[in-house]
Amino acid sequence: MKRSGGTAGRPMGHLSIEALEAHTRASEGDHTELTLVLAELGYRKTKRALELKDLVARLHRAALSKDSGAQ
């Protein structure tokens, strides 16, 4: 079965690693945006992408604990 293709499953697939890094800095406390970045980084295997993935995972956990602590 042929799938539709495109970038529907990767809304950040068109972004460079530099753009993902900038988006991460701008979205540090937003777990929804960090989830999107984390999902995109799952497709990338360069050293730089893996390092960013580690950072985003830590920021994501912190944002989630901040949100759950505020409720």
mmCIF file as gemmi writes it, N, C-alpha and C atoms, coordinates in Angstrom:
data_model
loop_
_atom_site.group_PDB
_atom_site.id
_atom_site.type_symbol
_atom_site.label_atom_id
_atom_site.label_alt_id
_atom_site.label_comp_id
_atom_site.label_asym_id
_atom_site.label_entity_id
_atom_site.label_seq_id
_atom_site.pdbx_PDB_ins_code
_atom_site.Cartn_x
_atom_site.Cartn_y
_atom_site.Cartn_z
_atom_site.occupancy
_atom_site.B_iso_or_equiv
_atom_site.pdbx_formal_charge
_atom_site.auth_seq_id
_atom_site.auth_asym_id
_atom_site.pdbx_PDB_model_num
ATOM 1 N N . MET Axp A 1 ? 0.846 -1.18 0 1 0 ? 1 A 1
ATOM 2 C CA . MET Axp A 1 ? 0 0 0 1 0 ? 1 A 1
ATOM 3 C C . MET Axp A 1 ? 0.888 1.238 0 1 0 ? 1 A 1
ATOM 4 N N . LYS Axp A 2 ? 0.63 2.1 -0.928 1 0 ? 2 A 1
ATOM 5 C CA . LYS Axp A 2 ? 1.405 3.337 -1.019 1 0 ? 2 A 1
ATOM 6 C C . LYS Axp A 2 ? 0.831 4.38 -0.075 1 0 ? 2 A 1
ATOM 7 N N . ARG Axp A 3 ? 1.711 4.986 0.684 1 0 ? 3 A 1
ATOM 8 C CA . ARG Axp A 3 ? 1.284 6.06 1.587 1 0 ? 3 A 1
ATOM 9 C C . ARG Axp A 3 ? 1.355 7.385 0.85 1 0 ? 3 A 1
ATOM 10 N N . SER Axp A 4 ? 0.694 8.363 1.406 1 0 ? 4 A 1
ATOM 11 C CA . SER Axp A 4 ? 0.619 9.656 0.722 1 0 ? 4 A 1
ATOM 12 C C . SER Axp A 4 ? 1.963 10.369 0.646 1 0 ? 4 A 1
ATOM 13 N N . GLY Axp A 5 ? 2.887 10.011 1.51 1 0 ? 5 A 1
ATOM 14 C CA . GLY Axp A 5 ? 4.201 10.66 1.482 1 0 ? 5 A 1
ATOM 15 C C . GLY Axp A 5 ? 4.133 12.067 2.037 1 0 ? 5 A 1
ATOM 16 N N . GLY Axp A 6 ? 5.005 12.93 1.578 1 0 ? 6 A 1
ATOM 17 C CA . GLY Axp A 6 ? 5.011 14.297 2.083 1 0 ? 6 A 1
ATOM 18 C C . GLY Axp A 6 ? 5.644 14.38 3.453 1 0 ? 6 A 1
ATOM 19 N N . THR Axp A 7 ? 5.411 15.486 4.097 1 0 ? 7 A 1
ATOM 20 C CA . THR Axp A 7 ? 6.024 15.719 5.407 1 0 ? 7 A 1
ATOM 21 C C . THR Axp A 7 ? 4.99 15.808 6.516 1 0 ? 7 A 1
ATOM 22 N N . ALA Axp A 8 ? 3.817 15.225 6.307 1 0 ? 8 A 1
ATOM 23 C CA . ALA Axp A 8 ? 2.755 15.306 7.308 1 0 ? 8 A 1
ATOM 24 C C . ALA Axp A 8 ? 3.209 14.749 8.651 1 0 ? 8 A 1
ATOM 25 N N . GLY Axp A 9 ? 4.001 13.708 8.64 1 0 ? 9 A 1
ATOM 26 C CA . GLY Axp A 9 ? 4.489 13.11 9.877 1 0 ? 9 A 1
ATOM 27 C C . GLY Axp A 9 ? 5.706 13.808 10.45 1 0 ? 9 A 1
ATOM 28 N N . ARG Axp A 10 ? 6.286 14.724 9.69 1 0 ? 10 A 1
ATOM 29 C CA . ARG Axp A 10 ? 7.493 15.429 10.129 1 0 ? 10 A 1
ATOM 30 C C . ARG Axp A 10 ? 7.323 16.928 9.896 1 0 ? 10 A 1
ATOM 31 N N . PRO Axp A 11 ? 6.543 17.584 10.737 1 0 ? 11 A 1
ATOM 32 C CA . PRO Axp A 11 ? 6.299 19.007 10.508 1 0 ? 11 A 1
ATOM 33 C C . PRO Axp A 11 ? 7.548 19.873 10.61 1 0 ? 11 A 1
ATOM 34 N N . MET Axp A 12 ? 8.617 19.34 11.195 1 0 ? 12 A 1
ATOM 35 C CA . MET Axp A 12 ? 9.868 20.102 11.29 1 0 ? 12 A 1
ATOM 36 C C . MET Axp A 12 ? 10.961 19.507 10.419 1 0 ? 12 A 1
ATOM 37 N N . GLY Axp A 13 ? 10.593 18.6 9.539 1 0 ? 13 A 1
ATOM 38 C CA . GLY Axp A 13 ? 11.575 17.924 8.699 1 0 ? 13 A 1
ATOM 39 C C . GLY Axp A 13 ? 12.327 18.847 7.761 1 0 ? 13 A 1
ATOM 40 N N . HIS Axp A 14 ? 11.74 19.968 7.431 1 0 ? 14 A 1
ATOM 41 C CA . HIS Axp A 14 ? 12.38 20.907 6.496 1 0 ? 14 A 1
ATOM 42 C C . HIS Axp A 14 ? 13.392 21.823 7.184 1 0 ? 14 A 1
ATOM 43 N N . LEU Axp A 15 ? 13.418 21.817 8.518 1 0 ? 15 A 1
ATOM 44 C CA . LEU Axp A 15 ? 14.299 22.736 9.249 1 0 ? 15 A 1
ATOM 45 C C . LEU Axp A 15 ? 15.726 22.195 9.334 1 0 ? 15 A 1
ATOM 46 N N . SER Axp A 16 ? 16.672 23.104 9.263 1 0 ? 16 A 1
ATOM 47 C CA . SER Axp A 16 ? 18.077 22.741 9.451 1 0 ? 16 A 1
ATOM 48 C C . SER Axp A 16 ? 18.334 22.517 10.938 1 0 ? 16 A 1
ATOM 49 N N . ILE Axp A 17 ? 19.468 21.94 11.243 1 0 ? 17 A 1
ATOM 50 C CA . ILE Axp A 17 ? 19.825 21.733 12.65 1 0 ? 17 A 1
ATOM 51 C C . ILE Axp A 17 ? 19.967 23.08 13.358 1 0 ? 17 A 1
ATOM 52 N N . GLU Axp A 18 ? 20.459 24.082 12.644 1 0 ? 18 A 1
ATOM 53 C CA . GLU Axp A 18 ? 20.577 25.418 13.229 1 0 ? 18 A 1
ATOM 54 C C . GLU Axp A 18 ? 19.201 25.969 13.593 1 0 ? 18 A 1
ATOM 55 N N . ALA Axp A 19 ? 18.237 25.766 12.716 1 0 ? 19 A 1
ATOM 56 C CA . ALA Axp A 19 ? 16.872 26.239 12.98 1 0 ? 19 A 1
ATOM 57 C C . ALA Axp A 19 ? 16.25 25.472 14.147 1 0 ? 19 A 1
ATOM 58 N N . LEU Axp A 20 ? 16.53 24.177 14.238 1 0 ? 20 A 1
ATOM 59 C CA . LEU Axp A 20 ? 16.016 23.395 15.364 1 0 ? 20 A 1
ATOM 60 C C . LEU Axp A 20 ? 16.635 23.855 16.682 1 0 ? 20 A 1
ATOM 61 N N . GLU Axp A 21 ? 17.913 24.181 16.641 1 0 ? 21 A 1
ATOM 62 C CA . GLU Axp A 21 ? 18.574 24.703 17.85 1 0 ? 21 A 1
ATOM 63 C C . GLU Axp A 21 ? 17.949 26.027 18.269 1 0 ? 21 A 1
ATOM 64 N N . ALA Axp A 22 ? 17.714 26.905 17.315 1 0 ? 22 A 1
ATOM 65 C CA . ALA Axp A 22 ? 17.097 28.201 17.617 1 0 ? 22 A 1
ATOM 66 C C . ALA Axp A 22 ? 15.674 28.016 18.137 1 0 ? 22 A 1
ATOM 67 N N . HIS Axp A 23 ? 14.932 27.111 17.531 1 0 ? 23 A 1
ATOM 68 C CA . HIS Axp A 23 ? 13.563 26.851 17.976 1 0 ? 23 A 1
ATOM 69 C C . HIS Axp A 23 ? 13.564 26.285 19.395 1 0 ? 23 A 1
ATOM 70 N N . THR Axp A 24 ? 14.535 25.458 19.701 1 0 ? 24 A 1
ATOM 71 C CA . THR Axp A 24 ? 14.657 24.9 21.049 1 0 ? 24 A 1
ATOM 72 C C . THR Axp A 24 ? 14.903 26.016 22.063 1 0 ? 24 A 1
ATOM 73 N N . ARG Axp A 25 ? 15.804 26.927 21.738 1 0 ? 25 A 1
ATOM 74 C CA . ARG Axp A 25 ? 16.08 28.052 22.653 1 0 ? 25 A 1
ATOM 75 C C . ARG Axp A 25 ? 14.833 28.896 22.869 1 0 ? 25 A 1
ATOM 76 N N . ALA Axp A 26 ? 14.075 29.126 21.807 1 0 ? 26 A 1
ATOM 77 C CA . ALA Axp A 26 ? 12.878 29.959 21.893 1 0 ? 26 A 1
ATOM 78 C C . ALA Axp A 26 ? 11.719 29.248 22.604 1 0 ? 26 A 1
ATOM 79 N N . SER Axp A 27 ? 11.784 27.921 22.675 1 0 ? 27 A 1
ATOM 80 C CA . SER Axp A 27 ? 10.663 27.144 23.214 1 0 ? 27 A 1
ATOM 81 C C . SER Axp A 27 ? 11.036 26.37 24.471 1 0 ? 27 A 1
ATOM 82 N N . GLU Axp A 28 ? 12.021 26.836 25.205 1 0 ? 28 A 1
ATOM 83 C CA . GLU Axp A 28 ? 12.55 26.076 26.34 1 0 ? 28 A 1
ATOM 84 C C . GLU Axp A 28 ? 11.496 25.568 27.311 1 0 ? 28 A 1
ATOM 85 N N . GLY Axp A 29 ? 10.489 26.36 27.625 1 0 ? 29 A 1
ATOM 86 C CA . GLY Axp A 29 ? 9.504 25.946 28.614 1 0 ? 29 A 1
ATOM 87 C C . GLY Axp A 29 ? 8.229 25.379 28.027 1 0 ? 29 A 1
ATOM 88 N N . ASP Axp A 30 ? 8.163 25.209 26.725 1 0 ? 30 A 1
ATOM 89 C CA . ASP Axp A 30 ? 6.943 24.768 26.046 1 0 ? 30 A 1
ATOM 90 C C . ASP Axp A 30 ? 7.054 23.287 25.69 1 0 ? 30 A 1
ATOM 91 N N . HIS Axp A 31 ? 6.462 22.431 26.525 1 0 ? 31 A 1
ATOM 92 C CA . HIS Axp A 31 ? 6.64 20.992 26.29 1 0 ? 31 A 1
ATOM 93 C C . HIS Axp A 31 ? 6.017 20.529 24.976 1 0 ? 31 A 1
ATOM 94 N N . THR Axp A 32 ? 4.997 21.215 24.472 1 0 ? 32 A 1
ATOM 95 C CA . THR Axp A 32 ? 4.391 20.829 23.196 1 0 ? 32 A 1
ATOM 96 C C . THR Axp A 32 ? 5.383 21.037 22.049 1 0 ? 32 A 1
ATOM 97 N N . GLU Axp A 33 ? 6.02 22.196 22.018 1 0 ? 33 A 1
ATOM 98 C CA . GLU Axp A 33 ? 7.013 22.467 20.972 1 0 ? 33 A 1
ATOM 99 C C . GLU Axp A 33 ? 8.234 21.567 21.121 1 0 ? 33 A 1
ATOM 100 N N . LEU Axp A 34 ? 8.649 21.334 22.357 1 0 ? 34 A 1
ATOM 101 C CA . LEU Axp A 34 ? 9.799 20.462 22.586 1 0 ? 34 A 1
ATOM 102 C C . LEU Axp A 34 ? 9.497 19.036 22.148 1 0 ? 34 A 1
ATOM 103 N N . THR Axp A 35 ? 8.243 18.614 22.29 1 0 ? 35 A 1
ATOM 104 C CA . THR Axp A 35 ? 7.842 17.288 21.816 1 0 ? 35 A 1
ATOM 105 C C . THR Axp A 35 ? 8.013 17.185 20.303 1 0 ? 35 A 1
ATOM 106 N N . LEU Axp A 36 ? 7.636 18.233 19.588 1 0 ? 36 A 1
ATOM 107 C CA . LEU Axp A 36 ? 7.805 18.238 18.131 1 0 ? 36 A 1
ATOM 108 C C . LEU Axp A 36 ? 9.284 18.174 17.733 1 0 ? 36 A 1
ATOM 109 N N . VAL Axp A 37 ? 10.102 18.956 18.426 1 0 ? 37 A 1
ATOM 110 C CA . VAL Axp A 37 ? 11.546 18.944 18.129 1 0 ? 37 A 1
ATOM 111 C C . VAL Axp A 37 ? 12.123 17.563 18.432 1 0 ? 37 A 1
ATOM 112 N N . LEU Axp A 38 ? 11.731 16.992 19.56 1 0 ? 38 A 1
ATOM 113 C CA . LEU Axp A 38 ? 12.226 15.672 19.947 1 0 ? 38 A 1
ATOM 114 C C . LEU Axp A 38 ? 11.841 14.614 18.91 1 0 ? 38 A 1
ATOM 115 N N . ALA Axp A 39 ? 10.617 14.695 18.414 1 0 ? 39 A 1
ATOM 116 C CA . ALA Axp A 39 ? 10.174 13.742 17.393 1 0 ? 39 A 1
ATOM 117 C C . ALA Axp A 39 ? 11.01 13.884 16.123 1 0 ? 39 A 1
ATOM 118 N N . GLU Axp A 40 ? 11.275 15.106 15.713 1 0 ? 40 A 1
ATOM 119 C CA . GLU Axp A 40 ? 12.087 15.326 14.506 1 0 ? 40 A 1
ATOM 120 C C . GLU Axp A 40 ? 13.505 14.805 14.709 1 0 ? 40 A 1
ATOM 121 N N . LEU Axp A 41 ? 14.058 15.046 15.875 1 0 ? 41 A 1
ATOM 122 C CA . LEU Axp A 41 ? 15.43 14.616 16.128 1 0 ? 41 A 1
ATOM 123 C C . LEU Axp A 41 ? 15.555 13.096 16.165 1 0 ? 41 A 1
ATOM 124 N N . GLY Axp A 42 ? 14.443 12.405 16.35 1 0 ? 42 A 1
ATOM 125 C CA . GLY Axp A 42 ? 14.46 10.949 16.284 1 0 ? 42 A 1
ATOM 126 C C . GLY Axp A 42 ? 14.829 10.425 14.899 1 0 ? 42 A 1
ATOM 127 N N . TYR Axp A 43 ? 14.668 11.253 13.883 1 0 ? 43 A 1
ATOM 128 C CA . TYR Axp A 43 ? 15.01 10.877 12.513 1 0 ? 43 A 1
ATOM 129 C C . TYR Axp A 43 ? 16.448 11.238 12.145 1 0 ? 43 A 1
ATOM 130 N N . ARG Axp A 44 ? 17.088 11.991 12.981 1 0 ? 44 A 1
ATOM 131 C CA . ARG Axp A 44 ? 18.429 12.505 12.646 1 0 ? 44 A 1
ATOM 132 C C . ARG Axp A 44 ? 19.491 11.795 13.464 1 0 ? 44 A 1
ATOM 133 N N . LYS Axp A 45 ? 20.621 11.518 12.822 1 0 ? 45 A 1
ATOM 134 C CA . LYS Axp A 45 ? 21.641 10.68 13.45 1 0 ? 45 A 1
ATOM 135 C C . LYS Axp A 45 ? 23.02 11.333 13.554 1 0 ? 45 A 1
ATOM 136 N N . THR Axp A 46 ? 23.163 12.603 13.171 1 0 ? 46 A 1
ATOM 137 C CA . THR Axp A 46 ? 24.481 13.233 13.288 1 0 ? 46 A 1
ATOM 138 C C . THR Axp A 46 ? 24.801 13.473 14.76 1 0 ? 46 A 1
ATOM 139 N N . LYS Axp A 47 ? 26.064 13.668 15.046 1 0 ? 47 A 1
ATOM 140 C CA . LYS Axp A 47 ? 26.485 13.921 16.421 1 0 ? 47 A 1
ATOM 141 C C . LYS Axp A 47 ? 25.773 15.161 16.98 1 0 ? 47 A 1
ATOM 142 N N . ARG Axp A 48 ? 25.702 16.185 16.176 1 0 ? 48 A 1
ATOM 143 C CA . ARG Axp A 48 ? 25.067 17.433 16.603 1 0 ? 48 A 1
ATOM 144 C C . ARG Axp A 48 ? 23.579 17.215 16.915 1 0 ? 48 A 1
ATOM 145 N N . ALA Axp A 49 ? 22.902 16.44 16.087 1 0 ? 49 A 1
ATOM 146 C CA . ALA Axp A 49 ? 21.486 16.154 16.313 1 0 ? 49 A 1
ATOM 147 C C . ALA Axp A 49 ? 21.297 15.321 17.574 1 0 ? 49 A 1
ATOM 148 N N . LEU Axp A 50 ? 22.175 14.358 17.816 1 0 ? 50 A 1
ATOM 149 C CA . LEU Axp A 50 ? 22.077 13.529 19.012 1 0 ? 50 A 1
ATOM 150 C C . LEU Axp A 50 ? 22.328 14.35 20.273 1 0 ? 50 A 1
ATOM 151 N N . GLU Axp A 51 ? 23.259 15.289 20.2 1 0 ? 51 A 1
ATOM 152 C CA . GLU Axp A 51 ? 23.519 16.165 21.342 1 0 ? 51 A 1
ATOM 153 C C . GLU Axp A 51 ? 22.314 17.068 21.604 1 0 ? 51 A 1
ATOM 154 N N . LEU Axp A 52 ? 21.715 17.593 20.543 1 0 ? 52 A 1
ATOM 155 C CA . LEU Axp A 52 ? 20.529 18.428 20.706 1 0 ? 52 A 1
ATOM 156 C C . LEU Axp A 52 ? 19.368 17.597 21.248 1 0 ? 52 A 1
ATOM 157 N N . LYS Axp A 53 ? 19.247 16.37 20.784 1 0 ? 53 A 1
ATOM 158 C CA . LYS Axp A 53 ? 18.176 15.49 21.271 1 0 ? 53 A 1
ATOM 159 C C . LYS Axp A 53 ? 18.301 15.27 22.773 1 0 ? 53 A 1
ATOM 160 N N . ASP Axp A 54 ? 19.524 15.082 23.255 1 0 ? 54 A 1
ATOM 161 C CA . ASP Axp A 54 ? 19.752 14.91 24.692 1 0 ? 54 A 1
ATOM 162 C C . ASP Axp A 54 ? 19.326 16.17 25.456 1 0 ? 54 A 1
ATOM 163 N N . LEU Axp A 55 ? 19.705 17.333 24.949 1 0 ? 55 A 1
ATOM 164 C CA . LEU Axp A 55 ? 19.321 18.598 25.578 1 0 ? 55 A 1
ATOM 165 C C . LEU Axp A 55 ? 17.804 18.77 25.575 1 0 ? 55 A 1
ATOM 166 N N . VAL Axp A 56 ? 17.176 18.52 24.438 1 0 ? 56 A 1
ATOM 167 C CA . VAL Axp A 56 ? 15.728 18.696 24.322 1 0 ? 56 A 1
ATOM 168 C C . VAL Axp A 56 ? 15 17.727 25.257 1 0 ? 56 A 1
ATOM 169 N N . ALA Axp A 57 ? 15.494 16.516 25.385 1 0 ? 57 A 1
ATOM 170 C CA . ALA Axp A 57 ? 14.872 15.546 26.292 1 0 ? 57 A 1
ATOM 171 C C . ALA Axp A 57 ? 14.912 16.06 27.736 1 0 ? 57 A 1
ATOM 172 N N . ARG Axp A 58 ? 16.036 16.646 28.129 1 0 ? 58 A 1
ATOM 173 C CA . ARG Axp A 58 ? 16.145 17.198 29.491 1 0 ? 58 A 1
ATOM 174 C C . ARG Axp A 58 ? 15.224 18.393 29.676 1 0 ? 58 A 1
ATOM 175 N N . LEU Axp A 59 ? 15.174 19.28 28.689 1 0 ? 59 A 1
ATOM 176 C CA . LEU Axp A 59 ? 14.277 20.441 28.76 1 0 ? 59 A 1
ATOM 177 C C . LEU Axp A 59 ? 12.812 20.002 28.781 1 0 ? 59 A 1
ATOM 178 N N . HIS Axp A 60 ? 12.5 18.976 28.009 1 0 ? 60 A 1
ATOM 179 C CA . HIS Axp A 60 ? 11.14 18.448 27.94 1 0 ? 60 A 1
ATOM 180 C C . HIS Axp A 60 ? 10.704 17.908 29.304 1 0 ? 60 A 1
ATOM 181 N N . ARG Axp A 61 ? 11.578 17.132 29.94 1 0 ? 61 A 1
ATOM 182 C CA . ARG Axp A 61 ? 11.266 16.604 31.28 1 0 ? 61 A 1
ATOM 183 C C . ARG Axp A 61 ? 11.065 17.74 32.271 1 0 ? 61 A 1
ATOM 184 N N . ALA Axp A 62 ? 11.911 18.758 32.199 1 0 ? 62 A 1
ATOM 185 C CA . ALA Axp A 62 ? 11.789 19.902 33.111 1 0 ? 62 A 1
ATOM 186 C C . ALA Axp A 62 ? 10.493 20.662 32.868 1 0 ? 62 A 1
ATOM 187 N N . ALA Axp A 63 ? 10.12 20.843 31.616 1 0 ? 63 A 1
ATOM 188 C CA . ALA Axp A 63 ? 8.877 21.547 31.29 1 0 ? 63 A 1
ATOM 189 C C . ALA Axp A 63 ? 7.671 20.755 31.769 1 0 ? 63 A 1
ATOM 190 N N . LEU Axp A 64 ? 7.717 19.441 31.628 1 0 ? 64 A 1
ATOM 191 C CA . LEU Axp A 64 ? 6.61 18.606 32.085 1 0 ? 64 A 1
ATOM 192 C C . LEU Axp A 64 ? 6.477 18.644 33.606 1 0 ? 64 A 1
ATOM 193 N N . SER Axp A 65 ? 7.603 18.569 34.305 1 0 ? 65 A 1
ATOM 194 C CA . SER Axp A 65 ? 7.526 18.607 35.773 1 0 ? 65 A 1
ATOM 195 C C . SER Axp A 65 ? 7.098 19.98 36.259 1 0 ? 65 A 1
ATOM 196 N N . LYS Axp A 66 ? 7.485 21.024 35.552 1 0 ? 66 A 1
ATOM 197 C CA . LYS Axp A 66 ? 7.053 22.383 35.9 1 0 ? 66 A 1
ATOM 198 C C . LYS Axp A 66 ? 5.542 22.51 35.722 1 0 ? 66 A 1
ATOM 199 N N . ASP Axp A 67 ? 5.036 21.991 34.593 1 0 ? 67 A 1
ATOM 200 C CA . ASP Axp A 67 ? 3.59 22.052 34.325 1 0 ? 67 A 1
ATOM 201 C C . ASP Axp A 67 ? 2.804 21.225 35.322 1 0 ? 67 A 1
ATOM 202 N N . SER Axp A 68 ? 3.281 20.044 35.657 1 0 ? 68 A 1
ATOM 203 C CA . SER Axp A 68 ? 2.536 19.196 36.592 1 0 ? 68 A 1
ATOM 204 C C . SER Axp A 68 ? 2.649 19.734 38.016 1 0 ? 68 A 1
ATOM 205 N N . GLY Axp A 69 ? 3.716 20.42 38.339 1 0 ? 69 A 1
ATOM 206 C CA . GLY Axp A 69 ? 3.865 21.021 39.657 1 0 ? 69 A 1
ATOM 207 C C . GLY Axp A 69 ? 3.027 22.265 39.837 1 0 ? 69 A 1
ATOM 208 N N . ALA Axp A 70 ? 2.693 22.929 38.735 1 0 ? 70 A 1
ATOM 209 C CA . ALA Axp A 70 ? 1.91 24.168 38.802 1 0 ? 70 A 1
ATOM 210 C C . ALA Axp A 70 ? 0.432 23.896 38.96 1 0 ? 70 A 1
ATOM 211 N N . GLN Axp A 71 ? 0.006 22.639 38.745 1 0 ? 71 A 1
ATOM 212 C CA . GLN Axp A 71 ? -1.432 22.335 38.827 1 0 ? 71 A 1
ATOM 213 C C . GLN Axp A 71 ? -1.859 21.989 40.204 1 0 ? 71 A 1
